[in-house]
Amino acid sequence: MPALGKDAQYLSSLVTSDRPARMVGLFTSHSLKPRDIERLVDACLGAMREEDAGAALTLAPLGNPSPRELDLQRSWRVSVVEHAGAAPHDCLVQVFAMGDPESPHRALLDHIGGMDRELSEAASSLQQSAQTYLSIASGKLDDGKRVHAFQNLVSLFTSALGAAIVDPAGAIVSTDPGEWADAMEMSLQLEKDMGTLRK
């Protein structure tokens, strides 16, 4: 299967089968290679363990790549354990250079840019200044602990990379993880309320 199909399939499977699900895009001026993801996760784990020694972040490439293929790897599973005794929560992380023709960031920026002028201007700025696009996706967000684990991972990556967060469901572009988390929770509550109305 071509690389694009494989990487797109991971995300499609998650967001369609593990609802409620969310995907956010991070745009950073850092130029990241696939092997930099391990260093990023290690740095974030260090920050987590300052808060709780039982925290863990486990990184695994998807698709069982060979050592040579690892240099081209785009999709990773990151398992988040926030504290000793917590159940692990898996998130999908995908990494693309902004110049990669197979990067899905263009569709994301077009989508959020179509919402209103302010978001359009913010999206246009990211298109010009960012070097790397990371998407972080999570399913099964019907539980507060899983929501917090996802938010924690996004916040850690955002802070470590000095990134901007683009969340199409939350209709927000922000460099503030707290502001984004509030918007995300509102969108999840709205989705829950709409689901209740349909019953």
N, C-alpha and C positions, 0 to 999 in steps of 0.2 A: 504494500500500500504506500502511496507517495507520502512524503513527510507531512505535507499540509493536511491531507486527509486524515492521517493518524492523529496529529495534534488537535485538529478541529473535532475529531470524533470523541476524544477524551472529554473535552469541554461540553459538547452537545449531550453526551451520555449523562454527565453529572447534572446539568441543569434541567434535563427532562425527566430523569428518573428519581432524583433525590430532593424533590420539592418540599418546603420552600428552599430555593437556592439563590445565591447571589454571586456575581462576578464583578470585580472592580479592576480598573486598570491603573497602574502606577507608571508615571513618566518621570525619568530621572536624567540629569545631565551627565551621569556617570556612564561610561562605556563598559558594559558587562559582557564577558564571555561566559559560556556555559559553566566552565570550571570555577568561575567567581562565585557561583551560587553557593557552593560549599562554604566558602569563607564568609559570605553574608549570613548564612544560617548559623555558623559558629559564633559570629559576633552577636547575633540576636539572642542566641542561647546564653551567652555570657551575661547579657543584660537581664534575661529572665531569672537566671540563678542568683542574681543579686537580690531579687525579691523573694525567691523560694528555691532552696537548694534541690528540691525534688522535681523542678521543672525539666522538661525535655523537648527538644526539637529533633526529629529524625527525618533525614532527607533520603529519598530513593528515586532514581531515574525510572521513568515509565517505559515499558517496551523492551526491557532487557537488552540495552545496547552493548555492543562490544566496546573495548577500550578505545578503539579508533572512532567509533560512532559517537562516543561520549563528547567529543569535541564539537559535535553538531547537535547535541541534545537540546530540545526545547521544553520538554514537559517533565515535571517532577511531582512527586507526592511528598508533601511535608506533613508529618504527624505532630500535632501540638498536644503536649501534656503540660497544663499550667501549674500543677502542684502535685506533690506526692499523693497518690491515691486517686487522682483524676483519671478518667477514661481518655484515651487518645482520640483526637479529632483530626481526620484527614482533610487536607486542602490540596487543591490542584494549583501548581504554580507553573506558568509558562513564560518564557523569556525570548524576546526578539530584539534584534537591532532595528532602529527606526528605519534604516535603509533597506531592510529585508523586504523584498516584494511579497513575501508570504505572510508578513505580519498583519494581524487582524486589527491593528490600532486605527487604521483609517476609517473603517466602518464604525468603530466606537466613537471617534471624534465627530464624524459626520452626523451620527445619531444624536449625540448630546448637543452638538452645535445647532441642530434644528429645533431645539426646545425654546430658546429665547436668545436675545442679542448678547446678554452678558455671558451666558455659557458659550455662545459661539465665539466670542472674543477670547475667552479663556482657552478654549480648545485650539484655536488658531495659534495662540502663543506657544502652547505645548508642542504643536507640530513643528514649530521653528526651532525650539530651544532644546528639546530632549534628544538624547542619544540612544536610550534603551527603553523599551516598553515591557513591563511585566504585568501579567494578569494573575490575579489570585481569586480562585473560585472555591465555593463551599456549598455543599448540600445539607439537607436535614437540619435546617435552621429553625426548627420548631421547638427548640430547647434552649433556655437561656445560657446554659453552660457552653453549648456548642457555638452559640452566637458570640459569646465573650471570647472563646478561643480564636475564632475567625477574626474578630476585631483586634485582638491582641497581635496576631500575626501581621495583619495589615499595618497596624500602628508601628510595630517594630521595624518592618521593612521600610515604611515611609520615613521614619526618623533616621534610620541608618543611611538611606540613600538620598535624603533631602528631596524626596519625590513629591509630586502632586498626585492626588487621588482623583480619579474620574469614576463616578458611580452612576450608571444610567438609570438604575431603578430608584436611587435616591435623588436623582436630578441635581447632582452637585459636582462641582470641581473645587477642590480645596487642598491646601497643604497642612491643614489642621486635622489630625486624626480624631480629636474629640468632636469637632463639628461634623465630620463625616459620620462618626458612630451614631450621633443623634439622628441624622438624616436617614441612615440605614434602618435604625429601629423604627422610625416613623413609617418607612416604606413596608417593613415587615408587618407592622400592626395594620396598615391599610390593606395589605394583601390578605391578612387573616380576617379582617372585617368584611371584605368583599366576598371571601369564601363562605362566611357565615350567611351573608345575604342570599347567596345562590342556593343555599340548602332549603 
